[in-house]
Amino acid sequence: MLFNHLFPLDSRPLLGEFISNQLIPDKCAMLIFDNGINKMSCNFGSFDSKFEILTISENRSFSFLTPENARISLMNQGECLVEYSCCLELDTQIVSYLARLLSGKELQNDIKTGMNTLVKLLKQTQYDYSCFPYSFENSIKIETNKSEMFDTLLYFELFKNNVHIDSENHVLKETILSEYSELAKKDVDSCSEVANSEECGYLYDIYKTIYCMLLETIIIEFSSKSSLEKKLISLFDFINNKLGAYLEREIAVCYGYLKKVHDIRDVFFKNAQKNSHKLLANLRGMAWDLTHIRMLEYLTAVDISMMNSLFFHYLVSFDKGLRIVLKYYPVDRILFYKTTTYVKFKYPIYDFIKEIDIKSNLSENIESRRALLTNINLDKLIETLEQQLLDLQNSP
């Protein structure tokens, strides 16, 4: 398998593998982090610590290998510098806060301070920015949320096109409102197209799978005082016999929670409290956050495949937990093939989780997971898990 041939190799033999093109098809590339002469130097200046700007790796040095630049590297007997650009992806909360700020609606003082700093940064930055995370997340509920989406995207278009809004009265001239209303309407319509696309369907299934894993992890924690080993056995039994999907980063994150790793449990999972009346909503938000990391990888793959260009996509968010996740289980390298990504992490999962024999557990259950994936009903599984968790919350 392509993935297995490539990832045990260091970068030097990889150059030869790329040139032979026997294992590496067209539209294939690899990012290797913490290695190489290239640096991620996207400079966003100093900004308020209330929000985060983060990308797929915390390591700033990288190598970028394609069949073409591998040939150049070998001819020059050294790695070549790579041209790249950056794009800021504003998450759902940021885009919603931006609309509230520009329309004069009330915001908490600390949020308002952070948003004013972000507005200044976006107006000064040389890099592009988009609201794709907002459009993607809301595309699945467009029929019930169309009016709110229209208003939010209208203010995003006004802001991105530098339209002046009366800062005191928040009024717009009728001609301007008419012109940009058409743009916002097109944005909403494009969300409908996103909702019906194969790519969105894939990412939405990823979101639902992650949500199921988070639900089961919280159920295990709330319902059992067993040892960490027994909790992990329960989690992997769920993965092998009910979920069917192996998502390595998310398994590591759930492990960190069950192990009571401070930053994971007290920052990323801080709102996963048994007595919270917003527990399900909080878990959905966490699932979207983890999905957005995968979305950044996907957007990079699309750029490489469609435009033969390297873009680092940065998520802008008020969530402090995602940076902790990226540091806790960091990416080592990513293989891009067309619009598919294969991620190798710095720590093998079977070395990272030592309490049970992960390698045997996963390898012995490959067929059962494959069988599950062909006919699993994620919506039904979510409904069952949500009810289990609600019952646990209501129990004495």
N, C-alpha and C positions, 0 to 999 in steps of 0.2 A: 504494500500500500504506500502511496506517495508520502503520506504523513510519517509513517514509520521509517522510511528510508532517509528522510531529510533530518529529522530532529535530533538524532543522536550525534550528528556531525558538528564539528566546529566550523567557523566561517571560512577557513582556508580551503578545505576539501569541497566546501559548498560551491566555491567559484567554479571548480571543474565540473561539478554536477550540473550547474546552470548552463555552462557552455555546451556540454554534450547534448543537452536538451532531450535526453532519453527519459529522464524522470520528470523534467520540468516542462510542462506544456506552455504554449503562449498564454498571455494574460495571467502569468503567475509571478509573484514577487514575495520577498520576505523582509520583515523588519526584525532586526536583532537588537535588543536593548542592552544598555550598560556595556557597549562594545563598539569600537569604531571611532573615526575621526569626526563624524558629523555630530552636531549639537542642536538640540531643540532650543532655539534662541528667540522664540516668539516673545516679544517684550510687551507686556500689557501695562507697564508702569506700576507705580505703587497704588494699591487700592484698599478699600475698607475691608477689614478682616471679617465682616459679617457675611460675606459671600465667598464662594470658592470658584476658582477657574482650574479645571483639571482635565487631563486627557488619559489615554489608555495606559500610560506608564509614567511612574514617578521618576524614572531614570531619564536623564536628558541627553546622554550620548547614545548613538545608534548607528547601525549599518543598514543600508537599504539595498537589497540584491534583486536584480532582474537579469534576464539573459544578456541584455545589452550592456548594462554597466558592469556586469561581471567580466565581459570580454575586455572592456576598457581597463578595468583594474588589473587584469592579468598582463595586458600589453604594457601598462605603465609600471608593473611590478609593485603595485600598491593600491590601496582603496581609493576610490574617487569620491570627491565631494558631491553632494546631492542637493538639487534645488527642491524646495518644498514651500508650501504656504500653510496658513492657519485659518480656521474658521471657528467662530464662537457660536455654540448652540445653546440658546436660552431655554431653560427648562420651563415646564408648565407654570410653576409658581412665579418665576421671574416675569414671564410674559403677562400673567394676570396682574401682578403687582404694577408692572409698567403701565397697563391700561388704567388701573385705579389712580396711579400717580398723575398721569396726564389728564384724566377726566376730573381731577379734584376730589375724588372720593377719599374717605378716611383710611389712613394707614397707621399702624403703630409707629411710634417715634423712631425706634431702632431700625425697623424695616424701611421707613421713609428715608432715614439717613443713608442706609446701605444702597437704596435705589437711586438716590441723588448722586452718589459716588459712581454707581454703575452707569448711569445716564451720561455722566461726564466722560467716563472711560470709552463708552461706545461712540461718542461724538468725536473723540480724539484719535481712536485707534485706526491704523492703516488696514486692519484685517476686516474681512467680511463677517457678518453674523446673520443668523437665521433663527426662526422659531420652529424648526422641524420637530423637536421633541414635543412641543405643545400640539402641533398639528397631528402628529402621529398618535399621541396619547388620547386626544379628543376625537379622532376620526371614528373610533369605535362607538362613540355615544353621540354622534352628530345629529341624529334624528330628534333626540330629546334636549339637545344643548345648542341648537343652531343659532338662536338669537344671541345668547351670551358669547358664542364663538365669533359671531359677526362683529359685535361691539369691541371685543378684545383685539381681533385682527385688524379692525379699522384703526385703532390707536397705534398698533404696531406699524402699519403702513405709513401713517402720518409721521411717526417718529423717524422711521428709516429714510423717509423722503424729505426730512428736514422741514416739514411744514410747521410754521409758527402757530402755537396755540396760546391764546391769552392766558397768562399764568395766574391771573386773578379770577377772571370770569369763566375760563375754560370754554370759550365759545369759538366757533369756526364759521367762516363765511359760507354761505349756502352753496356757492359754486365749488369751493374746495371740498365741502362735505359730499357733494354729488359725485365729484370725480373720484375721490378715494373710497367712497362707498362701493363703487363698481369694482375697484381693486380688491376690497375686502370680500365682496361677494364671490369673486373669482377664487380667492384664497379658500373660502368655505367650500366652494365646489371642488377645488383640488383636494381638499380633505376627504371628500366623498370618494374621489378616485383612489386616494391612498388607502382608504378603508377596504376597497375592493381589489387591491393589488396583491399579487402573490407574496411580495416582500413584506407587506404589512401583516399579512396572514401568518407568515413565518415568525415575525417578531412578536406578534400578539400571542401566538402559541407559546413562545419562549416566556413571555410575561406570565401567562396562566400557569405554566409549569413551575416557574420560580415561586409564584404565589402559593401553589400547592405545597411546595417544599417548606416554605416559611410557616404555613398553617400547621403542617404535621410536626415541625420542630417545636413550635409553641405548645401544641397539644401534648407532645411527649414530656416537655418540661413541666407543664402545669399539672399533669396527671400522675407523675411518677417521682418518687424519691430514690430511685435506683441509682446504681453506680453509672459513671460516664460510659463505661464499656457497654452496659445493657441498654442505655439510651441510644448509643450509636448502632447497636445491633437492630433496635427497633426502627431507626431512621433508614438504615440500608435495606431492611426487610420491606419497608414502604417503597423505596426507590425501585427495588427489584421486582416486587409483586403487585404494586398498585399504580406507580407512576410511569415506570419504564424508561425514563430519561436520565442520563448521566450528565449533570452540569457541574463541572469540577469546581469552579470558583464559588458557586453557591453552596456546594457541599462543605467547602472549607469555612465559609462564613457561618453556616449553621453549626458546624463543629466548634467554632470559636465561641458561639453563644452557649452551647451545652457545656463546654469546658469552663465557662465563666471567665474568658479572657476579657480583661477590663475594658479596653477600648471598644471591642466588638459589642459586648453586652451593655455597657453603660453609655455608649454614644450611638452606634448604629441601631441597636435594639432598644434604645432608651424609652420609646413610646409603646413598647410591647408589654404593657402591664395588665395583670389579670383583672384589676378593678376599673380599667378604662372603658368607658362607654363608646369610645372611638377605636377600639382595638382592631376590628376588621379593616376599617378605613386606613388606619396606620400601617397595617401589614400590606395593604394594597399599594400604599405609597412607597414602602420599602421595596416591594417587588418591581415597581416602575423604576425606582432608582437603579437597581441592579440591571434591569433591562436596558437602561440608558447607557450603561458601560458597554454592553454588547452592541447597542446602536452606534456608538462611536466607532467601534471596530468595523461594523457593516458599512458605514458611510465612507470610511477610508478605503475599504475594498471596492466600493462602487467607483470612487474617483480613480483608482488604479486601473480598474477594468474598462471603464467607459472613456476616460480622458487620458490614461497613461500618465497621470500626475499624482504626486504624493501630497496629500493634505493631512495635517494633524487637526482633528476636530476636538475642540475643547468644550466641555459642558460647563455652563454657568449656573450655579445653584446656591441656595442658602443652606443646603444640607451639608453638615460637617462630616457625616458618617462615611460618605463615599471615598474620601481621601484615605480614611483609615482602612477601608476595604482594599484599596489599591496597594497600600503599603503592607497590609497583613498577608496578602497572597498575590505577590507581584508577577507580572508577565515577564517572561524571558524572551520569547520570540513569537511572531505571528506569521504564518504562511497564508498568503492570499491567492486563491485560485478562482478566477472570475469574480463573482460576488460572494464567495464562500470564504470563511475564515477558519483556520485551524490554529488554536492557541496552545502554546506550551508554556507552562508556568515555571517559575524559578525553582519551586520545591515540588518534587513528585508527590502526589497525594498519598501514596503508600508509605512515604517517609514522614510526611507531615502529620498524618494520623497514625499513631503507633499503638493505640489501645486495642484495636482489632486488626485482623489480617485483611486489609482492604484489597490487596491484589487478588487473593483467592476469592474473596466475596464477589468482586466484580466479574472476574473471568468465568466463574462457575455459573453465573446468572445471565450471561449475554443473550442466550436464546429466549429466556423468559421476558427480558426487557424488550427485545425486538418484537416479540409476539404482542406485547402490550401496546407498543407504539402504533401498530397497524389498525387497532380498533378502539383505542382509548377515547372516552368522552370526558374531556377536561372540565367542561361546564358542570357535568353531573358530579365529578369528583370534588370540585370546588364547593358545590352545594352541600355535599355530605360532610366535608371537613369543616366548613363554616358552622354547620349545625352542631357538630361535635364540640367545637370550641365555645360556642354560645352556651351549650349545656354545661360545660366545665365552669364557665364564668358564673352561671346561675346556681351551681351546686354549693352547698355550705362549706 
